[in-house]
Amino acid sequence: MTDILYETQDQIAVITFNRPEVLNVFRRSMFQTLLNLFEKIEKDDSIRVILLTGAGRAFSAGIDLDEVSHLFDGTMTMEQARAELNEMQELTRRMVNMPKPIISAINGVAVGVGAEVAISSDIRIASQMASFEFAEVKRGLFETNGVMHRLPRLIGMGRAAQVMLTGERISAQSAMDMGLVTRVLPTEMLMREALETARSLAANAPISMRLVKQVLHKSYDLDLESVMTLETEGTLECIASEDLKEGVTAFLEKRVPVYKGK
């Protein structure tokens, strides 16, 4: 059985973690499969949005410990362990730097790598059955894939400290209350609504969406003037694009714009 399913529909790439019998825990090979898919999607102008979800009753319950036991059994040097962790972190880098928006439809438990992938997405929609855990402290471990950077920016420093220091389970409703997800839906509605959100994004101007994502990520570490400089440069890029002309023309003609990403 294929660990990761991939299909396209309506300019959307749908990626499904597909190990439902073990709650979609990640094999090491799945990291590289995802990196390869993201590289392919980035180069494909027909794909505007990426949608991630899990098969069965989990988004992903983390990493397959049998596949990474060598990190903890003393057989690797610290330099070897550092190199392997860096390879796994490449998934977070690729997701954050992906110029196309990524939606996670979180259908069940999201723990460890599952939670890390979810918070590396741009939009998170959860089913009522979803839950999150950042429970490394309960295992004598530490966050690796950008959690210390992403989580405080999503839910604030105080809440981030609480959920990481306690390792507590976060229900779907609590996740929405703290801003970790934007919507909570009945399980049977999750994929339908996630696909509808993805279609809505796919109808927008690709250049504009890329700029929104890029500047949002940069703005946290910049002062106001620096951010406005980025906004100016982004606006100038849009002014020079065919898509702006199409957007204005479509508005005046009272029709739906057809953007080309140019």
C-alpha positions in Angstrom: 0.0 0.0 0.0 1.3 3.5 -0.9 2.1 5.5 2.2 1.2 8.8 0.5 -1.7 9.2 -1.9 -1.6 12.0 -4.5 -4.3 13.3 -6.8 -5.2 16.6 -8.5 -8.6 18.2 -9.0 -9.7 21.7 -9.8 -6.1 23.1 -9.6 -5.7 21.5 -6.2 -3.1 18.9 -5.2 -4.6 16.6 -2.6 -2.0 14.7 -0.5 -3.2 12.0 1.9 -1.1 10.3 4.5 -2.1 6.7 4.0 -1.1 4.4 6.9 -4.4 4.3 8.6 -3.7 1.0 10.4 -1.0 2.8 12.4 -2.6 6.2 12.6 -0.5 7.5 9.7 2.8 7.6 11.6 5.6 8.7 9.3 8.2 6.4 7.9 11.5 8.1 7.1 10.8 7.6 3.4 7.6 9.7 3.6 9.6 12.8 4.3 11.5 12.5 1.0 8.3 11.5 -0.8 6.6 14.7 0.4 9.7 16.8 -0.6 9.6 15.3 -4.1 5.9 16.0 -4.4 6.3 19.6 -3.2 9.1 20.2 -5.7 6.9 18.8 -8.5 3.9 20.9 -7.4 5.9 24.1 -7.1 7.0 23.7 -10.8 3.5 22.9 -12.0 1.6 26.1 -12.9 -1.7 24.2 -13.2 -1.6 23.6 -9.4 -2.6 26.6 -7.3 -3.3 25.1 -3.8 -2.1 22.1 -1.8 -4.5 20.2 0.6 -3.1 17.8 3.2 -5.2 15.2 5.1 -4.9 11.7 6.6 -6.6 8.4 5.9 -8.8 6.9 8.5 -9.1 8.4 12.0 -5.8 10.2 12.2 -4.1 13.1 10.5 -0.7 11.7 11.7 0.3 10.3 15.1 3.9 11.2 14.6 7.0 9.3 13.4 7.5 5.5 13.3 9.8 5.0 16.3 11.1 1.8 14.8 12.5 3.8 12.0 14.3 6.3 14.2 15.4 4.1 17.1 19.0 4.5 16.0 18.8 8.2 17.0 18.4 7.1 20.6 20.3 3.8 21.0 23.8 5.3 21.1 24.8 3.9 17.7 25.1 7.3 16.1 27.5 10.2 16.7 26.0 13.6 17.6 27.1 14.9 14.2 25.3 12.0 12.4 22.2 12.6 14.5 22.4 16.4 13.7 22.6 15.7 10.0 19.6 13.3 10.1 17.5 15.8 12.1 18.4 18.5 9.6 17.1 16.3 6.8 13.8 15.8 8.5 13.5 19.6 9.2 13.7 20.2 5.4 10.0 19.3 5.2 9.1 22.3 7.4 11.4 24.6 5.4 9.8 23.5 2.1 6.3 24.0 3.4 6.9 27.4 4.8 8.8 28.5 1.7 6.3 27.0 -0.7 4.9 29.9 -2.8 1.5 28.2 -3.0 -0.9 28.0 -0.1 -1.1 24.8 1.9 -4.3 23.8 3.7 -4.4 21.0 6.3 -7.7 19.2 6.8 -7.0 17.7 10.2 -9.3 14.7 10.4 -8.1 13.2 13.7 -5.1 13.0 16.0 -2.1 15.2 15.1 0.9 14.4 17.3 4.6 15.0 16.8 5.3 15.2 13.1 1.6 15.3 12.5 1.2 18.4 14.6 4.3 19.9 13.1 3.1 19.4 9.6 -0.3 21.0 10.5 1.2 24.1 12.0 3.5 24.5 9.0 0.5 24.8 6.8 -1.1 28.2 6.0 -4.7 27.3 6.9 -5.8 24.6 9.3 -9.4 23.2 9.3 -10.2 20.5 11.8 -12.9 17.9 12.3 -14.7 17.6 15.6 -12.7 14.4 16.2 -9.3 16.1 15.7 -6.8 16.7 18.5 -3.3 18.0 18.9 -0.4 17.1 21.2 3.1 18.6 21.5 4.0 16.0 24.0 7.8 15.7 23.6 8.3 16.6 27.3 6.5 13.4 28.2 9.0 11.3 26.3 12.2 13.1 27.2 12.4 14.7 23.8 12.4 18.2 22.3 10.6 19.9 19.4 12.5 19.7 16.2 10.6 20.9 13.1 10.1 24.6 13.8 7.5 24.3 16.5 9.4 26.8 18.7 9.1 29.3 15.9 5.7 28.6 14.5 3.5 27.7 17.6 4.1 31.0 19.6 3.3 33.0 16.5 0.0 31.1 16.0 -1.3 31.0 19.6 0.9 33.4 21.6 3.9 32.8 23.9 1.8 32.0 27.0 -0.4 29.3 25.4 2.6 27.8 23.5 4.5 27.5 26.8 1.5 25.8 28.4 0.8 23.2 25.7 4.5 22.4 25.3 5.5 22.2 28.9 2.4 20.1 29.9 2.2 18.0 26.7 -1.5 18.2 27.2 -4.0 17.0 24.6 -5.7 19.9 22.8 -9.3 19.2 21.6 -10.5 20.6 18.3 -12.7 23.2 20.0 -9.8 24.3 22.2 -7.5 24.5 19.2 -10.0 26.8 17.5 -10.4 28.9 20.7 -6.7 29.5 20.9 -6.3 30.2 17.1 -4.5 26.9 16.2 -7.2 26.1 13.7 -9.7 28.5 12.0 -12.7 26.2 11.7 -14.1 23.0 13.4 -16.5 20.9 11.4 -18.4 17.7 11.7 -16.2 14.9 10.4 -18.5 14.1 7.4 -18.2 17.8 6.2 -14.4 18.2 6.6 -13.1 17.3 3.2 -16.0 18.9 1.4 -15.5 22.2 3.1 -11.7 21.9 2.9 -11.9 21.4 -0.9 -14.3 24.3 -1.2 -11.8 26.5 0.6 -9.1 25.3 -1.7 -11.2 26.0 -4.7 -11.8 29.5 -3.4 -8.0 30.1 -3.0 -7.3 28.6 -6.4 -9.5 31.2 -8.0 -7.3 34.0 -6.6 -4.3 35.6 -8.3 -1.3 33.3 -7.8 1.2 36.2 -7.6 -0.8 37.9 -4.9 -1.2 34.8 -2.9 2.6 34.1 -3.1 3.3 37.6 -1.9 0.9 37.4 1.0 2.5 34.2 2.2 6.0 35.4 1.8 5.5 38.7 3.5 3.4 37.2 6.3 6.3 34.9 7.2 8.9 37.7 7.0 6.9 40.4 8.8 7.2 38.9 12.3 10.9 39.7 12.5 10.8 43.1 10.8 9.8 46.7 11.9 6.9 48.6 10.3 9.0 50.4 7.7 10.7 47.3 6.5 7.3 45.5 6.1 5.9 48.5 4.2 8.9 48.4 1.9 8.1 44.7 1.2 4.5 45.7 0.6 5.6 48.4 -1.9 7.8 45.9 -3.8 5.0 43.4 -3.9 2.5 46.0 -5.1 4.9 47.0 -7.9 5.2 43.4 -8.9 1.4 43.1 -9.1 1.2 46.4 -11.1 3.5 44.9 -13.7 1.5 41.7 -13.9 -1.1 40.6 -16.5 -3.2 39.3 -13.6 -3.8 42.8 -12.2 -5.2 43.9 -15.6 -7.4 40.8 -15.7 -8.6 41.4 -12.2 -9.6 45.0 -12.9 -11.2 44.1 -16.3 -13.2 41.3 -14.8 -14.4 43.6 -12.0 -15.6 46.2 -14.5 -17.2 43.5 -16.7 -18.8 41.9 -13.7 -17.4 38.4 -14.4 -15.1 36.0 -12.6 -11.4 36.7 -13.4 -9.3 34.0 -15.0 -5.8 34.4 -13.6 -2.6 33.0 -15.3 0.0 33.7 -12.6 1.7 36.1 -14.9 
